[in-house]
Amino acid sequence: MNLIAEALAWLAEPANWSGPGGIPARTGQHLAITALTILLAGLIAWPAGVLIGHTRRGAGIVGALTGAARAIPTLGLLTLFGLGLGIGLTAPLLALIVLAIPSLLAGTYAGIQAIDPAIPAAARAIGMSPAQVILTVEVPLAMPVIIGGLRSATLQVVATATLAAYTADIGLGRYLFAGLKSRDYTEMLGGALVVVALTLVLEVALAICQSVARRIVDPASRTQRTPA
């Protein structure tokens, strides 16, 4: 209990909330790493998931890739990239992208595939092109599940992004690594509490987004299934 009280006191110290090494600056860096990771992973996973879900082919490939990627330890991958690429942000960014892709890919693929085949068939029957069917029918209807994949990937990345400090002086992980090196466990616990708080905030925000998407999509889906 004394360590927790000391960590809370560390969080309340005004000096820890200012400067380039302060909590706001480190939190901003942490969020930037997370956002960049999700964006780059999404550029790979989202189009691939939409294509596989739309054609309903390649489910086995999705399962194999996601299973293999999830089995890779992120710290080991980061160490491997760090040895090859050296000190900097590139190594942790690549490791985090590998971590994020499976959830984004699985969520997108599952969301598209779960759509009633009669709905895109009806869209094609009224003259929509394949691109229009995907962009205006399938993706909007799959959005709750796609956001679910985004939610899972974001929580994994924001919690694991502390490892970015392993090869770069950036993010909230600096508190953990600096505290470990100097045996300042108060700083370590304080940094960990900030990561936990940030993760909970993102979880709540994305859960709300997913809930809103479900409320929008469900009535639209029922309307499209109702015979004219």
C-alpha positions as CSV (number, residue, x, y, z in Angstrom):
1,M,0.0,0.0,0.0
2,N,2.9,2.4,0.7
3,L,4.2,1.9,-2.9
4,I,0.7,2.8,-4.3
5,A,0.5,5.9,-2.1
6,E,4.0,6.9,-3.3
7,A,3.0,6.3,-6.9
8,L,-0.1,8.5,-6.4
9,A,2.1,11.2,-4.8
10,W,4.4,10.9,-7.8
11,L,1.5,11.5,-10.1
12,A,0.4,14.5,-8.1
13,E,3.8,16.1,-8.3
14,P,3.6,19.2,-10.5
15,A,7.2,18.7,-11.8
16,N,6.1,15.5,-13.4
17,W,3.5,17.3,-15.5
18,S,5.7,19.8,-17.3
19,G,8.6,19.8,-19.8
20,P,9.4,17.4,-22.6
21,G,9.6,14.5,-20.2
22,G,6.4,15.3,-18.4
23,I,3.3,13.1,-18.3
24,P,1.3,15.1,-20.9
25,A,4.2,15.1,-23.4
26,R,4.8,11.4,-22.9
27,T,1.1,10.6,-23.2
28,G,0.9,12.6,-26.4
29,Q,3.9,10.6,-27.8
30,H,2.2,7.4,-26.7
31,L,-1.0,8.3,-28.4
32,A,0.9,9.3,-31.6
33,I,2.7,6.0,-31.7
34,T,-0.6,4.1,-31.2
35,A,-2.4,6.2,-33.9
36,L,0.4,5.8,-36.4
37,T,0.6,2.0,-35.8
38,I,-3.2,1.6,-36.3
39,L,-3.1,3.7,-39.4
40,L,-0.3,1.8,-41.1
41,A,-1.6,-1.6,-40.0
42,G,-5.1,-0.6,-41.3
43,L,-3.7,0.3,-44.7
44,I,-2.7,-3.3,-44.9
45,A,-5.5,-5.1,-43.0
46,W,-8.6,-3.2,-44.0
47,P,-8.4,-3.6,-47.8
48,A,-7.4,-7.2,-47.4
49,G,-10.2,-7.9,-45.0
50,V,-12.8,-6.2,-47.2
51,L,-11.6,-8.1,-50.3
52,I,-11.6,-11.5,-48.5
53,G,-15.0,-10.9,-46.9
54,H,-16.5,-9.6,-50.2
55,T,-15.3,-12.6,-52.3
56,R,-15.8,-15.0,-49.4
57,R,-12.5,-16.6,-50.3
58,G,-9.3,-16.9,-48.3
59,A,-10.8,-17.6,-44.8
60,G,-8.2,-20.2,-44.2
61,I,-5.4,-17.7,-45.0
62,V,-6.9,-15.2,-42.6
63,G,-7.0,-17.8,-39.8
64,A,-3.4,-18.9,-40.5
65,L,-2.0,-15.4,-40.7
66,T,-3.8,-14.1,-37.6
67,G,-2.9,-17.2,-35.6
68,A,0.7,-17.0,-36.6
69,A,1.0,-13.3,-36.0
70,R,-0.6,-13.5,-32.5
71,A,1.8,-16.3,-31.6
72,I,4.8,-14.1,-32.2
73,P,6.1,-12.5,-28.9
74,T,6.2,-8.7,-29.5
75,L,9.3,-8.2,-27.3
76,G,11.2,-10.8,-29.2
77,L,10.1,-9.3,-32.5
78,L,11.1,-5.9,-31.3
79,T,14.6,-7.2,-30.3
80,L,15.0,-8.8,-33.7
81,F,14.0,-5.6,-35.5
82,G,16.2,-3.5,-33.1
83,L,19.3,-5.6,-33.9
84,G,18.7,-5.2,-37.6
85,L,17.5,-1.6,-37.7
86,G,19.3,-0.1,-34.7
87,I,18.1,2.4,-32.1
88,G,15.0,4.5,-33.0
89,L,11.3,4.3,-33.6
90,T,11.3,2.1,-36.7
91,A,11.8,-1.2,-34.8
92,P,9.0,-0.8,-32.3
93,L,6.7,0.6,-34.9
94,L,7.2,-2.5,-37.1
95,A,6.7,-4.8,-34.2
96,L,3.5,-3.0,-33.1
97,I,2.1,-3.1,-36.7
98,V,2.6,-6.9,-36.7
99,L,0.7,-7.0,-33.4
100,A,-2.2,-4.8,-34.7
101,I,-2.8,-6.4,-38.1
102,P,-4.5,-9.7,-37.0
103,S,-7.3,-8.0,-35.0
104,L,-8.0,-5.4,-37.8
105,L,-7.9,-8.1,-40.5
106,A,-10.2,-10.5,-38.6
107,G,-12.7,-7.8,-37.6
108,T,-13.0,-6.5,-41.2
109,Y,-13.3,-9.9,-42.7
110,A,-15.8,-11.2,-40.2
111,G,-17.9,-8.0,-40.5
112,I,-18.2,-8.2,-44.3
113,Q,-18.8,-12.0,-44.4
114,A,-21.5,-11.8,-41.7
115,I,-23.7,-9.6,-44.0
116,D,-26.8,-11.4,-45.4
117,P,-25.8,-12.3,-49.0
118,A,-29.3,-11.1,-50.2
119,I,-28.4,-7.5,-49.3
120,P,-25.4,-7.1,-51.7
121,A,-27.2,-9.2,-54.3
122,A,-30.1,-6.7,-54.2
123,A,-27.7,-3.8,-54.5
124,R,-26.2,-5.4,-57.6
125,A,-29.6,-6.1,-59.0
126,I,-30.4,-2.4,-59.0
127,G,-27.3,-1.6,-61.0
128,M,-24.6,-0.9,-58.4
129,S,-21.0,-1.5,-59.4
130,P,-18.9,-3.9,-57.3
131,A,-17.1,-0.8,-55.8
132,Q,-20.4,0.8,-54.9
133,V,-21.6,-2.4,-53.3
134,I,-18.5,-2.6,-51.1
135,L,-18.3,1.1,-50.2
136,T,-22.0,2.0,-49.8
137,V,-23.5,-1.3,-48.6
138,E,-21.1,-3.8,-47.2
139,V,-18.6,-1.6,-45.3
140,P,-21.3,0.5,-43.6
141,L,-23.2,-2.6,-42.5
142,A,-20.0,-4.2,-41.3
143,M,-18.9,-1.1,-39.4
144,P,-19.8,-2.3,-35.9
145,V,-17.6,-5.4,-36.3
146,I,-14.9,-3.4,-38.0
147,I,-14.8,-1.0,-35.0
148,G,-14.7,-4.1,-32.8
149,G,-11.5,-5.2,-34.5
150,L,-10.2,-1.6,-34.2
151,R,-11.0,-1.6,-30.5
152,S,-9.2,-4.8,-29.9
153,A,-6.1,-3.7,-31.9
154,T,-6.0,-0.3,-30.3
155,L,-6.1,-1.7,-26.7
156,Q,-3.3,-4.2,-27.6
157,V,-1.2,-1.5,-29.1
158,V,-1.6,1.1,-26.5
159,A,-0.7,-1.4,-23.8
160,T,2.3,-2.7,-25.6
161,A,3.5,0.6,-27.0
162,T,5.5,1.0,-23.7
163,L,8.0,-1.3,-25.4
164,A,8.8,1.6,-27.8
165,A,11.0,3.0,-25.1
166,Y,13.1,-0.2,-25.4
167,T,14.9,1.3,-28.5
168,A,13.6,5.0,-28.5
169,D,13.3,7.7,-25.8
170,I,9.6,8.1,-26.4
171,G,6.2,7.4,-24.8
172,L,5.1,6.4,-21.4
173,G,7.4,3.3,-21.4
174,R,10.3,5.6,-20.5
175,Y,8.9,5.8,-17.0
176,L,9.0,2.0,-16.7
177,F,12.4,1.5,-18.2
178,A,14.0,4.5,-16.4
179,G,12.4,3.3,-13.1
180,L,13.6,-0.2,-13.6
181,K,17.1,0.9,-14.4
182,S,17.4,3.2,-11.3
183,R,15.2,0.9,-9.1
184,D,12.7,3.7,-8.7
185,Y,9.6,1.5,-8.4
186,T,7.5,4.6,-7.6
187,E,8.2,6.0,-11.0
188,M,7.5,2.6,-12.6
189,L,4.2,2.1,-10.9
190,G,3.2,5.7,-11.6
191,G,3.9,5.3,-15.3
192,A,2.0,2.0,-15.3
193,L,-1.0,3.7,-13.8
194,V,-1.0,6.3,-16.5
195,V,-0.9,3.5,-19.2
196,V,-3.8,1.8,-17.5
197,A,-5.8,5.0,-17.3
198,L,-5.1,5.8,-21.0
199,T,-6.2,2.2,-22.0
200,L,-9.4,2.5,-20.0
201,V,-10.2,5.9,-21.6
202,L,-9.7,4.5,-25.1
203,E,-11.7,1.4,-24.3
204,V,-14.7,3.5,-23.2
205,A,-14.4,5.8,-26.2
206,L,-14.3,2.9,-28.7
207,A,-17.0,1.0,-26.9
208,I,-19.3,4.0,-27.3
209,C,-18.4,4.3,-31.0
210,Q,-19.2,0.6,-31.5
211,S,-22.5,1.0,-29.7
212,V,-23.5,4.0,-31.8
213,A,-22.5,2.1,-35.0
214,R,-24.7,-0.8,-34.0
215,R,-27.7,1.5,-33.3
216,I,-27.3,3.0,-36.8
217,V,-26.6,-0.2,-38.7
218,D,-29.3,-2.4,-37.2
219,P,-32.3,-0.3,-38.3
220,A,-30.7,0.2,-41.7
221,S,-30.1,-3.5,-42.1
222,R,-33.7,-4.3,-41.2
223,T,-34.9,-1.7,-43.7
224,Q,-32.9,-3.1,-46.5
225,R,-34.2,-6.6,-45.8
226,T,-37.8,-5.5,-45.8
227,P,-39.4,-6.4,-49.2
228,A,-40.7,-3.4,-51.1
